[in-house]
Amino acid sequence: MSIYGEGTYQCPVHGKIYPRLRPDVQLQQNDWEMHCPVDGCNQYAKPIATDEDKPLFPTSIYAINKRDHEEMFLATGRAYHIPTVALRYFNTYGTRQALSNPYTGVAAIFSGRLLNGNPPVIFEDGKQFRDFVHVLDIVQANLLVMEKQEADYNVFNAGTGRAFFHFGCCYYLNQLYGPGDPPEIVQNFRAGDIRHCFPDIQRIQNLGYQSKIRFEDGVAELVNWVHSQTFVDNFEQARRELTGRGLAK
């Protein structure tokens, strides 16, 4: 999903829009929500589900690599008649994911902080929308597109279709690990961060996909597994690196 950049929004004046990153001057004023970028408008825009036809505006080298690989594989597949499908995973979590990598998904990062007696850190105000999808639903999506010939040479969102606040993710984890320190909401931002992005999954549902694991259930399974693991909370090192390079402001 990183290849989308920002998600899709609805402006009350201009309808569906596909904005790029929010300007730094706006974020420096702690004005986190998206404004319509059409000249002279500046209305607040409502986030809506992002489908696969949205223009791609990747905001990092990581995301550019994802976009380029998707395009190369699909082009090669069509040229040589090799059945090829691209899946755009949303925020995937589950047992056996990397826990000590400070750049992994927020469910693992928050878990690491809580288990090490540290408060989770949330950038901006915690009201960013994301879709947290369990790894078993991702497995289901992969198997489905491999088995369905009509999936060939297409791209599909793989998620639950349900938007969740970052703060909500933290809340559930905090309850499961035992009430600890409340999250540290830092009210600053990182270069390249997007505000909202969650998927329209109608295209893959038309193949028979159905998300089966609610976040509330899947994260409980994750927590049970995490309790059996040993790992180091490397978040503060990552934050120092981001700040030192001018990427966290």
GIPE-V775447 format. One record per pair of residues at least 12 apart in sequence whose C-alpha atoms are under 7 Angstrom apart, sorted by the first residue. I is the first residue (numbers start at 1). J is the second residue. Records with the same first field share a line. If there is no record, write none. Layout:
I = J, J
This chain:
1 = 88, 89, 90
2 = 58, 63
3 = 56, 57, 58, 63, 64, 66, 67
4 = 55, 56, 57, 58
5 = 56, 57, 58, 59, 194
6 = 19, 20, 21, 194, 195, 196, 197
7 = 50, 196, 197, 198
8 = 47, 48, 49, 50
9 = 45, 46, 47, 48
10 = 45, 46, 47, 48
11 = 36, 43, 44, 45, 46
19 = 37
20 = 57
21 = 194
22 = 34
30 = 187
32 = 124
33 = 195
47 = 196
49 = 198, 199, 200
50 = 197, 198, 199, 200
51 = 199, 200
52 = 155, 156, 157
59 = 192
60 = 192
70 = 86
74 = 153
78 = 153
83 = 152, 153
84 = 152, 153
85 = 151, 152, 153, 154, 155
86 = 154, 155, 156
87 = 155, 156, 157, 158
88 = 156, 157, 158
89 = 157, 158, 159
90 = 131, 132, 133, 158, 159
91 = 105, 131, 132, 133
92 = 132, 133, 134, 135
93 = 105, 107, 132, 133, 134, 135
94 = 134, 135, 222
95 = 222, 225
99 = 112, 231
100 = 231, 232, 233, 234
101 = 234
102 = 234, 235, 238
110 = 170
112 = 233
113 = 233
116 = 233
119 = 181, 182, 183, 184
120 = 183, 184
121 = 183, 184, 185
122 = 183, 184, 185, 186
123 = 185, 186, 187, 188, 189
124 = 185, 186, 187, 188, 189
125 = 185, 187
126 = 165, 166, 167, 185
127 = 165, 166, 167
128 = 165, 166, 195, 196
129 = 163, 164, 165, 166, 196, 197, 198
130 = 163, 164, 165, 196, 197, 198
131 = 159, 160, 161, 162, 163, 164, 198
132 = 215
133 = 159, 160
134 = 213, 218
137 = 211, 212
138 = 158
141 = 158, 209
156 = 203, 204
157 = 199, 201, 204
158 = 201
159 = 199, 201
160 = 211
161 = 198, 199, 200, 201
163 = 198
176 = 220
188 = 249
189 = 248, 249
190 = 247, 248, 249
191 = 247, 248
